[in-house]
Amino acid sequence: MPVNLPALLPDTLQPVPGVRLGVTEAGIRKTKRRDLTVIELAPGARVAGVFTQNRFCAAPVQVCKAHLASGEIRALAINTGVANAGTGETGLANARTTCEAVGRALGVAPGQVLPFSTGVILEHLPIDRLTAGIPGAVADLRADGWFDAAHAIMTTDT
């Protein structure tokens, strides 16, 4: 049964203390579509991850595992449109560049940022467009941004 999210979310999703969400149109795959989400977490927030056990995993998964093991997480960066999967060393570099750009924008270390990508596999991220969009997502950070973030993360994987 379809769910009417706009009707449901405003009454049920309340701000979570210490969490702010922002979205923007970075033009990662399509124009005029919010496709980049930044989630800022307050100092001391607890973050955990569950990952594939497959030895062949996407660049964002590899970077997330390393960053989670190294300490405190302060932000999540989520792009839609390009999965950054099966992209080799370039994909790893793009995931790290994403973390560096979000870290700079928020004043946190790159290792405190987790990158996530969803979308088409075997394509490289348009990293220049993604990093250019980060200031817009950061400027949009707000405690009540849940619906916009959920909408921006929606994808059809191919």
Secondary structure in CASP SS format (residue, H / E / C, confidence):
PFRMAT SS
TARGET T0000
AUTHOR 0000-0000-0000
METHOD secondary structure of the structure
MODEL  1
M C 1.00
P C 1.00
V C 1.00
N C 1.00
L H 1.00
P H 1.00
A H 1.00
L H 1.00
L H 1.00
P H 1.00
D H 1.00
T H 1.00
L C 1.00
Q C 1.00
P C 1.00
V C 1.00
P C 1.00
G C 1.00
V E 1.00
R E 1.00
L E 1.00
G E 1.00
V E 1.00
T E 1.00
E C 1.00
A C 1.00
G C 1.00
I C 1.00
R C 1.00
K C 1.00
T C 1.00
K C 1.00
R C 1.00
R C 1.00
D C 1.00
L E 1.00
T E 1.00
V E 1.00
I E 1.00
E E 1.00
L E 1.00
A C 1.00
P C 1.00
G C 1.00
A C 1.00
R C 1.00
V C 1.00
A C 1.00
G C 1.00
V C 1.00
F C 1.00
T C 1.00
Q C 1.00
N C 1.00
R C 1.00
F C 1.00
C C 1.00
A C 1.00
A H 1.00
P H 1.00
V H 1.00
Q H 1.00
V H 1.00
C H 1.00
K H 1.00
A H 1.00
H H 1.00
L H 1.00
A H 1.00
S H 1.00
G C 1.00
E C 1.00
I C 1.00
R C 1.00
A E 1.00
L E 1.00
A E 1.00
I E 1.00
N E 1.00
T E 1.00
G E 1.00
V E 1.00
A C 1.00
N C 1.00
A C 1.00
G C 1.00
T C 1.00
G H 1.00
E H 1.00
T H 1.00
G H 1.00
L H 1.00
A H 1.00
N H 1.00
A H 1.00
R H 1.00
T H 1.00
T H 1.00
C H 1.00
E H 1.00
A H 1.00
V H 1.00
G H 1.00
R H 1.00
A H 1.00
L H 1.00
G C 1.00
V C 1.00
A C 1.00
P H 1.00
G H 1.00
Q H 1.00
V E 1.00
L E 1.00
P E 1.00
F E 1.00
S E 1.00
T E 1.00
G E 1.00
V E 1.00
I C 1.00
L C 1.00
E C 1.00
H C 1.00
L C 1.00
P C 1.00
I H 1.00
D H 1.00
R H 1.00
L H 1.00
T H 1.00
A H 1.00
G H 1.00
I H 1.00
P H 1.00
G H 1.00
A H 1.00
V H 1.00
A H 1.00
D C 1.00
L C 1.00
R E 1.00
A C 1.00
D C 1.00
G C 1.00
W H 1.00
F H 1.00
D H 1.00
A H 1.00
A H 1.00
H H 1.00
A H 1.00
I H 1.00
M C 1.00
T C 1.00
T C 1.00
D C 1.00
T C 1.00
END
